[in-house]
Amino acid sequence: MKRYLCSIIIGMVVILSIGTYYVKVASSASSLPKYTFKTLEGSDKELDPVIINASLQNGSNFYEPLTIESNTTTYASERSYLENLTGRQGHEIERLVKEHRSFMRGRDSISSLYEDDDFLAYARVNSEYTKSGNMEAEFDIGLLEKKDEEETSFQIELPNQGRIMNADVRDVQLVHSKLQVLTMNDVNSNNEKQTKEVHLYTIDVANKKVLSDKTLVSETFTDPEQVDFEMPIDLAPSQPNNMVFISLIKGVNHEDGFEEKLKESKLLSYNYETEKLETVKKGSLSLEMARSGYTDGKNLYTVEMKSGKYRIKTFDLSSQSLTNDTELDIAANKEEQYTAAFKNGRVYFLLNGMNQVGKTNKPAKLLIADIKTGKTLYKGETIINKKNSKSFELYIDDLEIK
């Protein structure tokens, strides 16, 4: 009887503790300002797919992550214990976990995923260093056939891992039933030299083996010389893409900062189908625009500030030509940061007016426009429901579109 009584008491304590926690959380969240968008032009239905991840800060004493979704503010403290334990995941990851929970268990890197109508694939490099200082690395590979939910998962050694210090997966594609895994590798070099490489691994999932390890780009340099690789922001990182862009950056470190060697830097494109690596012709697409651009596998979208306005330029990846140049109906401000997203034939353009240190906080402005015509579909700005909100600062982290 005593044993059962003890269990009942412990259970009641747990329930009361959880209840007290959620009462405190609800009370704390209710005292925080709520941010919503006030419609200035267009239909507020355009806000339905918009997700804004941000944080609220008050000096160094207060920090609280928040999400504005469907024009409603939700603070981290208002989410369930389990949601906060796992952390907020991107919309695409959340969808995949919901639809394929077993396959997605422990797999939360969007750049390591590939999805089409028939398959969902995953490739990641897991590594650790031994006591001798050498790296041991292996591919974690998974393939799900959606029709019958048949899953294949295995681990296989990374080729030539003795010379690799780090391998970061940047793109995964399924081409002719073979998995193509693009990585950026830091390589062991002799003396003071450093080497960075872009590799393409072809993996036969059916036979569980690496068919080839192809080095697309290899650059060796010595400090203060520097080499780096960058890729435009991938708007559809898990969807089938025939082409990928790689920006090769060369420069030198000085006391006053990094100086790029523009004549030696270049933009490369790789086509998975033709297996061709090419240098993109210089023209209306500058290196800087390409690096800061957004790609969906078919087009590259870049943002340009010109004559007091923002312009969106669309480049066709296959022809490498400019196909559209659209002016947005929103004033350009060099002192404000912007975040852009492209989906459903629309550009979602967010001016983060509140991210300016030492300046008066301004409402964040959101413009949604037709990417081809530039026609404004929605324009709005944030409003706050608390009088004491001036003591807080809202920092925008990223913009997602469902």
Secondary structure, DSSP 8 states (H G I E B T S, - for coil): -HHHHHHHHHHHHHHHHHHHHHHHHHHHHHTS--EEEEEEEE-GGGGTTEEEEEEEEETTTEEEEEEEETTEEEEGGGS-HHHHHH----HHHHHHHHHSHHHHTT---GGGEEE-SSEEEEEEEEEEE-TTS-EEEEEEEEEEETTTTEEEEEEEE-TTGGGEEEEEEEEEEEETTEEEEEEEEEE--STTEEEEEEEEEEEETTTTEEEEEEEEEEEEEETTEEEEEE--EESSTTS--SEEEEEEEEEEEETTEEEE-TTT-EEEEEETTTTEEEE---SSS-HHHHHT-EE-SSEEEEEEEETTEEEEEEEETTTTEEEEEEEEEEE--TTSEEEEEEETTEEEEEEEGGG-TTS-----EEEEEETTT--EEEEEEEEES-GGGGG-EEEEEEEEE-
